[in-house]
Amino acid sequence: MIEPVALKDFFITFFSSALIILAGASYALLYAWSKVNPNSRIKIAAYFSYAVLVVSVGVLSSAANFSGYWLIVTILMIIGYFFAPIGIWHLCVKTHHEEAAITINKRRSDE
């Protein structure tokens, strides 16, 4: 049986994987929060969370000996995770903008 991760790197792999989940979630939440509540400190915290995500992915890639195809997948994941919250935010704004316009027009017609 092939061990993809050496036993000595198990805890590094475990903790970097957990940190990827936490940093990714905090990046998405802080990015959305910075859009709802325009505050540069929140946006800086979001980008700091993304930096933690990138470092954690680098540590995981090194500990798990990613190379070739898996390294390409890792790089695409990092790029995709940067743009995913931005795209989701724009999608939500467009969707709810139309709903808000319908509500405003309905209120105007009721008056």
C-alpha positions, 0 to 999 in steps of 0.5 A: 500500500502506498502512503501518500503522506509520510507519517511524520507529516500527518499532523502538518497535513491535518492542521493545514487542511483544517486551516484551509477550510477555516481561512476559506470560509472566513475569506468568503464571509469577510468579503461579503461583510465588507461589501455590506458594511463598507469598511476597509479594515474588514476588506483587509481582514478578508484579504489576510484570510485569503493570504492564510489560505494560500500559505496553508495550501502551500504547506499542504502541497509541500507536505503531501508531495503534490506534483504534476496534475495535483499541483495544477489543480491546487493552483487552479483552486487558489485562483478560483477561490479568490474569484468565487466570492466576488462572482457570488456577490455580483450574482446576489446583487443582480438577483436581489436588485431585480427583486428590489426594483419589482418591490419598489415599482409595486409600492409606487403603483399602490400609492 
